[in-house]
Amino acid sequence: MLHSKSKWIKAYFEEAAQYQDIHALSWWNENFDATFLKINSGKRSRNAYREAVASDVYVSECIFSNDKLVPPPQGMKYIAAFPDFGGTEDHVSEAAIRAFEEDCGKPIAWAYFSNNWLDSLVFPRQDVQTILSAGKTPFIRIMFRSEFEENKKDPSLNLLDVINGKHDAAIAAWANEARNIHAPLLVEFGTEVNGQWFPWNGIYYGGGEQALYGQPDYPDGPEIFRDAYRHLIALCRAQGANNLTWFYHFDVNDDPEAWWNDPTYYYPGDDYIDWIGVSTYGPMQRGDDYIEPAERLKKAHDRLVRISKNKPYAVLEFGITEL
């Protein structure tokens, strides 16, 4: 069978429509490293995306209750994107947002970008204001990394330092600035936590070892991440930053494939998290294994439900290269 990006896009949206409890789809629109994930990588691809999101099912404005994101009306889904904010994912501009919206023919509900920790966590006020000025909701993904190399432990940042309070002053200052924005913000920490391409994956914190940290019957790697995320959320709440909707974000596939690397182990719990999200990419380079959207989304949904049956779900990243 001849596969194509446009057919995959059409099939993905058709399949996603079957899941009434998946309330958002957010496309990852970029082309660094020659991935050709942008929706305008080909005329047919762009047209397929435009036709899919043209439906009134896809909502372009976030709905909030007490400053927390709530699902849109029954059967509808937010349509959102990372609208190509550069290789470090933090070159936020209104021009990039407008360019994406022109390609897809519809406004987006939120613009997704990275708040890279680097030397210290600093609230991205200018980026947030740029997105708000464009009439979108900012979605901040806090990236606990001091460098951008993948598949290795971070040379200077350690999740145990978050748990032990080393970063409390920076986190509290971040939370105070977030609160003082006086607008609802969407936030996640530890993107795609079950992927060892990021340095907060449990493989760098003991993996399945159970004797070095915390509960004796719980894998140390995921437990350390879980407790770090809990600490961050609790500290933000203590500063009165109640305008933050907290997301938990995993990848549809575990890397490494190990019992302890299941996303259920990393989950901070329903008392901390407001929404649960997943990444579900198709082939990201030519030659990658092709998996039908139906299979990919079924696996993703099964895992979402296993983590919690009490939270709204979102596809926080999806995309595919030109095949």
C-alpha positions in Angstrom: 0.0 0.0 0.0 1.3 3.5 -0.9 1.3 5.7 2.2 1.4 9.5 2.1 1.3 12.3 4.7 -2.0 13.6 3.4 -3.7 10.2 3.8 -2.2 9.9 7.3 -3.5 13.3 8.3 -7.0 12.5 7.0 -7.1 9.1 8.7 -5.7 10.5 12.0 -8.5 13.1 12.3 -11.1 10.6 11.3 -9.9 8.2 14.0 -9.4 10.9 16.7 -13.1 11.9 16.2 -14.1 8.5 17.6 -12.6 9.3 21.0 -15.0 11.6 22.7 -12.8 11.9 25.8 -9.8 13.2 23.8 -10.6 16.9 23.9 -7.6 18.5 22.1 -5.2 17.9 19.2 -2.0 19.9 19.0 0.2 19.6 15.9 4.0 19.9 16.2 4.9 22.2 13.3 8.6 22.3 12.6 11.3 21.4 10.1 14.6 21.4 11.9 16.8 18.3 11.3 14.9 17.9 8.0 11.9 16.2 9.6 9.4 17.9 7.3 6.7 17.9 10.0 5.3 21.2 8.9 1.8 21.0 7.6 2.9 23.0 4.5 5.6 20.5 3.6 3.5 19.7 0.6 0.3 21.1 -1.0 -1.6 17.9 -0.5 -0.5 17.7 3.2 -1.6 21.3 3.8 -4.9 20.8 2.1 -5.6 17.6 4.1 -4.9 19.5 7.4 -7.0 22.5 6.3 -9.9 20.3 5.3 -9.8 18.3 8.6 -9.8 21.3 10.9 -12.4 23.2 8.9 -15.1 21.3 10.8 -17.0 23.1 13.5 -15.9 20.2 15.8 -12.5 22.0 16.2 -12.6 24.9 18.6 -10.2 27.8 18.4 -10.7 29.4 21.8 -10.0 27.9 25.2 -12.7 27.7 27.8 -11.9 28.2 31.4 -13.7 27.8 34.8 -12.0 29.4 37.8 -8.9 29.9 35.5 -8.7 26.2 34.8 -9.0 24.8 31.3 -12.1 22.7 30.8 -13.1 20.5 27.9 -15.1 22.2 25.1 -18.7 21.2 24.5 -19.5 17.5 24.0 -18.0 16.1 20.8 -15.7 19.2 20.2 -11.9 19.4 20.4 -9.5 22.3 20.8 -7.1 22.7 17.9 -3.7 23.9 18.8 0.0 23.8 17.8 3.6 24.3 18.4 3.8 26.8 15.5 7.5 26.6 14.7 9.2 28.6 17.4 12.7 27.4 16.4 15.1 24.6 17.3 15.2 25.5 21.0 11.4 25.9 20.9 11.4 29.3 22.5 11.7 31.8 19.7 8.1 32.9 20.3 6.7 35.3 17.8 3.2 36.4 16.6 4.5 36.1 13.1 5.0 32.3 13.5 1.5 32.0 15.0 -0.1 33.9 12.1 1.9 31.9 9.5 0.7 28.6 11.0 -2.9 29.8 11.1 -2.7 31.0 7.5 -1.5 27.5 6.5 -4.2 25.7 8.4 -7.0 28.1 7.6 -8.1 28.4 11.2 -7.1 30.1 14.5 -5.5 27.9 17.1 -6.6 27.8 20.8 -3.1 27.6 22.3 0.5 28.1 21.3 2.9 25.6 22.7 6.5 26.5 23.5 9.4 25.5 25.8 10.6 27.3 28.9 14.2 25.9 29.0 15.6 25.8 32.6 19.2 26.2 31.6 21.1 27.9 34.5 17.9 28.6 36.4 14.2 28.6 35.9 13.0 32.0 34.7 9.4 32.9 33.9 9.1 33.6 30.1 7.1 36.8 30.6 7.8 38.3 27.1 6.9 35.0 25.4 3.7 34.7 27.4 2.7 38.3 26.6 3.4 37.8 22.9 1.1 34.8 22.8 -1.6 36.6 24.8 -1.3 39.6 22.5 -2.0 37.3 19.6 -5.2 36.3 21.3 -4.0 32.8 22.2 -3.6 30.9 25.4 0.1 30.3 26.3 1.1 26.7 26.9 4.4 26.5 28.7 6.4 23.3 28.8 9.0 23.6 31.5 12.1 21.8 30.2 14.4 20.7 33.0 17.6 20.8 30.9 20.8 22.9 30.9 21.7 21.8 27.4 20.0 20.4 24.3 21.8 17.1 23.8 19.5 14.1 23.9 19.9 10.5 25.3 22.1 11.5 28.2 21.9 12.6 31.8 21.9 16.4 32.3 25.4 17.5 33.3 24.2 20.0 35.9 20.5 19.6 36.7 19.2 16.8 39.0 15.6 16.1 39.9 16.6 15.3 43.5 17.7 18.9 43.9 14.1 19.9 43.1 12.7 17.6 45.7 15.3 18.8 48.3 14.5 22.4 47.8 17.6 23.7 46.0 15.4 25.4 43.3 12.6 26.6 45.6 13.5 30.3 45.3 13.5 30.2 41.5 10.3 28.2 41.4 8.5 30.5 43.8 9.6 33.5 41.8 8.4 31.8 38.6 5.1 31.1 40.2 4.7 34.7 41.4 5.2 36.0 37.9 2.8 33.5 36.5 0.2 34.5 39.0 0.7 38.2 38.2 0.0 37.6 34.5 -3.7 37.6 35.6 -4.6 35.3 32.7 -5.0 31.5 32.6 -1.9 29.6 31.6 -1.4 25.9 30.6 1.8 24.3 32.0 3.6 20.9 31.9 6.8 19.7 33.4 8.8 16.7 32.1 7.6 16.4 28.5 7.4 12.8 27.2 8.8 11.6 30.5 8.9 7.9 29.5 11.4 8.7 26.7 15.1 8.5 27.5 15.8 11.1 24.9 15.0 13.6 27.7 17.2 13.7 30.8 14.3 13.5 33.3 13.5 10.0 32.2 13.8 7.4 35.0 16.8 5.6 33.4 19.0 8.5 34.7 17.6 8.1 38.2 18.0 4.5 39.0 15.4 3.0 36.6 13.8 0.0 38.2 16.0 0.0 41.3 13.8 0.1 44.4 16.1 0.3 47.4 17.8 3.7 46.9 14.9 6.2 47.2 11.4 6.4 48.6 9.0 3.5 48.8 10.6 0.1 48.8 8.2 -1.4 46.3 8.3 1.5 43.8 10.8 2.0 40.9 13.2 4.8 41.9 13.5 6.5 38.5 9.8 7.2 38.0 9.3 7.9 41.7 11.9 10.7 41.8 10.3 12.4 38.8 6.9 12.0 40.3 8.0 13.6 43.6 9.8 16.4 41.8 6.7 17.3 39.8 4.6 17.2 43.0 7.0 19.5 44.7 7.0 22.0 41.9 3.2 22.1 41.7 2.8 22.3 45.5 5.2 25.2 45.6 3.4 27.1 42.8 0.1 26.6 44.6 1.6 27.9 47.8 2.4 31.1 45.9 -1.2 31.4 44.9 -0.6 30.7 41.2 -4.1 29.2 40.8 -4.3 30.3 37.1 -2.2 27.3 36.0 -3.7 24.3 34.4 -1.2 21.4 35.0 -0.7 18.8 32.3 1.1 15.4 32.6 2.6 14.4 29.3 4.0 11.0 28.1 4.8 9.4 24.8 2.7 6.6 23.3 5.9 4.4 23.3 8.2 3.6 26.2 11.9 4.0 25.6 13.4 2.0 27.1 10.8 -0.7 27.0 11.0 -1.8 30.6 8.4 -2.6 33.3 9.4 0.4 35.4 9.2 2.9 32.5 5.4 2.7 32.2 3.9 6.2 32.4 1.6 5.1 35.2 4.6 5.1 37.5 5.6 8.7 36.8 2.1 10.2 37.2 1.9 12.7 40.1 -1.7 11.8 40.8 -5.1 13.2 40.3 -4.7 15.7 43.2 -1.9 17.4 41.3 -2.7 17.0 37.6 -5.6 18.7 35.7 -5.2 17.1 32.2 -3.3 14.1 30.8 -1.6 14.3 27.4 0.2 12.1 25.0 2.5 12.4 21.9 1.4 10.2 19.0 3.7 10.8 16.0 3.7 9.0 12.7 7.0 8.4 10.9 9.3 11.3 11.6 11.8 10.4 8.9 11.4 8.4 5.7 12.1 4.8 6.4 10.6 4.8 9.9 8.0 2.1 10.6 4.6 3.1 9.4 1.8 2.6 12.0 -1.8 3.3 11.1 -3.4 6.2 13.0 -6.1 3.8 14.3 -3.5 1.6 16.0 -1.5 4.5 17.3 -4.5 6.2 18.8 -5.9 3.0 20.3 -2.7 2.4 22.1 -2.5 6.0 23.3 -6.1 6.0 24.6 -5.7 2.7 26.4 -2.7 4.1 28.2 -4.5 7.4 29.0 -7.3 5.5 30.7 -4.9 3.3 32.6 -3.2 6.4 34.1 -6.5 8.0 35.2 -10.2 7.7 34.4 -10.9 11.1 36.1 -9.1 13.6 33.9 -9.6 15.1 30.4 -7.2 13.9 27.8 -5.3 15.7 25.0 -3.0 14.8 22.1 -0.3 17.3 23.0 1.9 16.5 20.0 1.3 14.8 16.8 2.8 15.0 13.3 4.3 13.1 10.4 7.0 13.6 7.8 6.5 13.6 4.1 6.6 9.9 3.1 
